[in-house]
Amino acid sequence: MKLSVKTPLVLMGLVACTGATQMDNGVLTGTVERVWEDGFSLNTGDRSIRVDSWSVCGDNTRQNVSVGDELTLEGEFSGGEFDASAITNVNDENICSAASS
């Protein structure tokens, strides 16, 4: 009896791709632990995540984000960090809106 390995591998590949897509995009909420010019670390309660805020704040993150700020981020995971596409504070105000000027 000859078993085909091709079908399970294709199915495993489809499941892996689908799972990765679902986990890439999302929303994170947490408290800022550390800030640098184009990013910060966010504590979500169960882990600390490195956030790339360059697309939202440029190199002005330190002027708009402080340690202890509670923020909500929209974006996706890429290369081991979360690429933020939108950042809001507890008052639902956009953070770094002045970066585009």
GUMIKE-657397 format. One record per residue (C-alpha): residue number from 1; residue in three letters; x, y, z. Coordinates in Angstrom, 2 decimals. Last residue first. Example, Ala and Ser with C-alpha at 12.3 -4.5 7.8 and 13.67 -1.06 7.14 Angstrom:
2
<site><guba>2</guba><tormar>SER</tormar><u>13.67</u><v>-1.06</v><w>7.14</w></site>
<site><guba>1</guba><tormar>ALA</tormar><u>12.30</u><v>-4.50</v><w>7.80</w></site>
This chain:
101
<site><guba>101</guba><tormar>SER</tormar><u>3.22</u><v>68.14</v><w>9.53</w></site>
<site><guba>100</guba><tormar>SER</tormar><u>2.70</u><v>64.36</v><w>9.41</w></site>
<site><guba>99</guba><tormar>ALA</tormar><u>4.07</u><v>63.87</v><w>12.92</w></site>
<site><guba>98</guba><tormar>ALA</tormar><u>1.41</u><v>66.17</v><w>14.40</w></site>
<site><guba>97</guba><tormar>SER</tormar><u>-1.12</u><v>63.30</v><w>14.53</w></site>
<site><guba>96</guba><tormar>CYS</tormar><u>1.30</u><v>61.52</v><w>16.86</w></site>
<site><guba>95</guba><tormar>ILE</tormar><u>-1.42</u><v>60.09</v><w>19.11</w></site>
<site><guba>94</guba><tormar>ASN</tormar><u>-5.04</u><v>60.00</v><w>17.99</w></site>
<site><guba>93</guba><tormar>GLU</tormar><u>-7.51</u><v>60.76</v><w>20.77</w></site>
<site><guba>92</guba><tormar>ASP</tormar><u>-9.72</u><v>57.92</v><w>22.09</w></site>
<site><guba>91</guba><tormar>ASN</tormar><u>-9.64</u><v>59.44</v><w>25.60</w></site>
<site><guba>90</guba><tormar>VAL</tormar><u>-7.61</u><v>56.42</v><w>26.81</w></site>
<site><guba>89</guba><tormar>ASN</tormar><u>-4.97</u><v>57.18</v><w>24.15</w></site>
<site><guba>88</guba><tormar>THR</tormar><u>-4.99</u><v>56.26</v><w>20.45</w></site>
<site><guba>87</guba><tormar>ILE</tormar><u>-2.33</u><v>54.85</v><w>18.11</w></site>
<site><guba>86</guba><tormar>ALA</tormar><u>-2.92</u><v>53.91</v><w>14.49</w></site>
<site><guba>85</guba><tormar>SER</tormar><u>-0.83</u><v>51.99</v><w>11.92</w></site>
<site><guba>84</guba><tormar>ALA</tormar><u>1.45</u><v>50.40</v><w>14.50</w></site>
<site><guba>83</guba><tormar>ASP</tormar><u>3.96</u><v>47.80</v><w>13.30</w></site>
<site><guba>82</guba><tormar>PHE</tormar><u>4.17</u><v>45.22</v><w>16.10</w></site>
<site><guba>81</guba><tormar>GLU</tormar><u>7.57</u><v>43.58</v><w>16.42</w></site>
<site><guba>80</guba><tormar>GLY</tormar><u>9.20</u><v>40.24</v><w>15.61</w></site>
<site><guba>79</guba><tormar>GLY</tormar><u>9.63</u><v>40.84</v><w>11.89</w></site>
<site><guba>78</guba><tormar>SER</tormar><u>6.06</u><v>41.99</v><w>11.31</w></site>
<site><guba>77</guba><tormar>PHE</tormar><u>3.06</u><v>41.90</v><w>13.61</w></site>
<site><guba>76</guba><tormar>GLU</tormar><u>0.17</u><v>44.05</v><w>12.45</w></site>
<site><guba>75</guba><tormar>GLY</tormar><u>-1.54</u><v>47.34</v><w>13.20</w></site>
<site><guba>74</guba><tormar>GLU</tormar><u>-3.97</u><v>49.04</v><w>15.54</w></site>
<site><guba>73</guba><tormar>LEU</tormar><u>-2.74</u><v>50.27</v><w>18.89</w></site>
<site><guba>72</guba><tormar>THR</tormar><u>-4.56</u><v>51.24</v><w>22.07</w></site>
<site><guba>71</guba><tormar>LEU</tormar><u>-2.59</u><v>53.22</v><w>24.63</w></site>
<site><guba>70</guba><tormar>GLU</tormar><u>-2.17</u><v>53.66</v><w>28.38</w></site>
<site><guba>69</guba><tormar>ASP</tormar><u>0.70</u><v>56.07</v><w>28.94</w></site>
<site><guba>68</guba><tormar>GLY</tormar><u>3.05</u><v>55.02</v><w>31.78</w></site>
<site><guba>67</guba><tormar>VAL</tormar><u>6.27</u><v>55.89</v><w>29.96</w></site>
<site><guba>66</guba><tormar>SER</tormar><u>5.52</u><v>58.75</v><w>27.58</w></site>
<site><guba>65</guba><tormar>VAL</tormar><u>4.38</u><v>59.03</v><w>23.95</w></site>
<site><guba>64</guba><tormar>ASN</tormar><u>4.10</u><v>62.20</v><w>21.85</w></site>
<site><guba>63</guba><tormar>GLN</tormar><u>7.50</u><v>63.93</v><w>21.94</w></site>
<site><guba>62</guba><tormar>ARG</tormar><u>9.35</u><v>60.62</v><w>22.38</w></site>
<site><guba>61</guba><tormar>THR</tormar><u>7.63</u><v>59.22</v><w>19.25</w></site>
<site><guba>60</guba><tormar>ASN</tormar><u>8.95</u><v>62.01</v><w>17.04</w></site>
<site><guba>59</guba><tormar>ASP</tormar><u>11.10</u><v>60.00</v><w>14.58</w></site>
<site><guba>58</guba><tormar>GLY</tormar><u>8.07</u><v>59.31</v><w>12.38</w></site>
<site><guba>57</guba><tormar>CYS</tormar><u>4.99</u><v>59.23</v><w>14.58</w></site>
<site><guba>56</guba><tormar>VAL</tormar><u>2.50</u><v>57.02</v><w>12.70</w></site>
<site><guba>55</guba><tormar>SER</tormar><u>4.67</u><v>55.09</v><w>10.21</w></site>
<site><guba>54</guba><tormar>TRP</tormar><u>7.57</u><v>55.20</v><w>12.70</w></site>
<site><guba>53</guba><tormar>SER</tormar><u>5.61</u><v>53.62</v><w>15.56</w></site>
<site><guba>52</guba><tormar>ASP</tormar><u>7.42</u><v>50.26</v><w>15.63</w></site>
<site><guba>51</guba><tormar>VAL</tormar><u>6.23</u><v>48.55</v><w>18.81</w></site>
<site><guba>50</guba><tormar>ARG</tormar><u>8.23</u><v>46.03</v><w>20.87</w></site>
<site><guba>49</guba><tormar>ILE</tormar><u>5.82</u><v>43.91</v><w>22.89</w></site>
<site><guba>48</guba><tormar>SER</tormar><u>5.92</u><v>43.10</v><w>26.61</w></site>
<site><guba>47</guba><tormar>ARG</tormar><u>3.81</u><v>40.17</v><w>27.73</w></site>
<site><guba>46</guba><tormar>ASP</tormar><u>0.81</u><v>39.09</v><w>29.81</w></site>
<site><guba>45</guba><tormar>GLY</tormar><u>-0.51</u><v>42.49</v><w>30.87</w></site>
<site><guba>44</guba><tormar>THR</tormar><u>-0.20</u><v>44.15</v><w>27.48</w></site>
<site><guba>43</guba><tormar>ASN</tormar><u>3.09</u><v>45.85</v><w>28.32</w></site>
<site><guba>42</guba><tormar>LEU</tormar><u>4.07</u><v>48.11</v><w>25.41</w></site>
<site><guba>41</guba><tormar>SER</tormar><u>7.64</u><v>48.83</v><w>24.33</w></site>
<site><guba>40</guba><tormar>PHE</tormar><u>8.30</u><v>51.95</v><w>22.29</w></site>
<site><guba>39</guba><tormar>GLY</tormar><u>9.04</u><v>53.18</v><w>18.80</w></site>
<site><guba>38</guba><tormar>ASP</tormar><u>10.63</u><v>55.69</v><w>16.46</w></site>
<site><guba>37</guba><tormar>GLU</tormar><u>12.66</u><v>57.98</v><w>18.74</w></site>
<site><guba>36</guba><tormar>TRP</tormar><u>12.71</u><v>55.74</v><w>21.83</w></site>
<site><guba>35</guba><tormar>VAL</tormar><u>10.15</u><v>54.98</v><w>24.56</w></site>
<site><guba>34</guba><tormar>ARG</tormar><u>9.99</u><v>52.43</v><w>27.44</w></site>
<site><guba>33</guba><tormar>GLU</tormar><u>7.21</u><v>50.78</v><w>29.45</w></site>
<site><guba>32</guba><tormar>VAL</tormar><u>4.06</u><v>52.05</v><w>27.72</w></site>
<site><guba>31</guba><tormar>THR</tormar><u>0.90</u><v>50.49</v><w>29.15</w></site>
<site><guba>30</guba><tormar>GLY</tormar><u>-1.44</u><v>48.24</v><w>27.21</w></site>
<site><guba>29</guba><tormar>THR</tormar><u>-3.98</u><v>47.68</v><w>24.48</w></site>
<site><guba>28</guba><tormar>LEU</tormar><u>-3.33</u><v>45.79</v><w>21.26</w></site>
<site><guba>27</guba><tormar>VAL</tormar><u>-5.51</u><v>45.61</v><w>18.17</w></site>
<site><guba>26</guba><tormar>GLY</tormar><u>-5.09</u><v>43.26</v><w>15.28</w></site>
<site><guba>25</guba><tormar>ASN</tormar><u>-3.53</u><v>42.02</v><w>12.13</w></site>
<site><guba>24</guba><tormar>ASP</tormar><u>-0.84</u><v>39.33</v><w>11.94</w></site>
<site><guba>23</guba><tormar>MET</tormar><u>-2.65</u><v>36.62</v><w>13.94</w></site>
<site><guba>22</guba><tormar>GLN</tormar><u>-5.37</u><v>35.87</v><w>11.38</w></site>
<site><guba>21</guba><tormar>THR</tormar><u>-2.88</u><v>35.84</v><w>8.53</w></site>
<site><guba>20</guba><tormar>ALA</tormar><u>-0.59</u><v>33.43</v><w>10.34</w></site>
<site><guba>19</guba><tormar>GLY</tormar><u>-3.43</u><v>31.00</v><w>11.03</w></site>
<site><guba>18</guba><tormar>THR</tormar><u>-4.51</u><v>30.93</v><w>7.37</w></site>
<site><guba>17</guba><tormar>CYS</tormar><u>-0.98</u><v>30.34</v><w>6.15</w></site>
<site><guba>16</guba><tormar>ALA</tormar><u>-0.40</u><v>27.50</v><w>8.63</w></site>
<site><guba>15</guba><tormar>VAL</tormar><u>-3.73</u><v>25.86</v><w>7.80</w></site>
<site><guba>14</guba><tormar>LEU</tormar><u>-3.04</u><v>26.03</v><w>4.07</w></site>
<site><guba>13</guba><tormar>GLY</tormar><u>0.48</u><v>24.63</v><w>4.52</w></site>
<site><guba>12</guba><tormar>MET</tormar><u>-0.83</u><v>21.76</v><w>6.66</w></site>
<site><guba>11</guba><tormar>LEU</tormar><u>-3.39</u><v>20.97</v><w>3.94</w></site>
<site><guba>10</guba><tormar>VAL</tormar><u>-0.67</u><v>20.90</v><w>1.27</w></site>
<site><guba>9</guba><tormar>LEU</tormar><u>1.49</u><v>18.68</v><w>3.46</w></site>
<site><guba>8</guba><tormar>PRO</tormar><u>-1.42</u><v>16.32</v><w>4.18</w></site>
<site><guba>7</guba><tormar>THR</tormar><u>-2.14</u><v>15.98</v><w>0.43</w></site>
<site><guba>6</guba><tormar>LYS</tormar><u>1.48</u><v>15.38</v><w>-0.70</w></site>
<site><guba>5</guba><tormar>VAL</tormar><u>2.28</u><v>12.53</v><w>1.67</w></site>
<site><guba>4</guba><tormar>SER</tormar><u>0.52</u><v>9.92</v><w>-0.46</w></site>
<site><guba>3</guba><tormar>LEU</tormar><u>0.46</u><v>6.44</v><w>1.01</w></site>
<site><guba>2</guba><tormar>LYS</tormar><u>1.41</u><v>3.36</v><w>-1.03</w></site>
<site><guba>1</guba><tormar>MET</tormar><u>0.00</u><v>0.00</v><w>0.00</w></site>
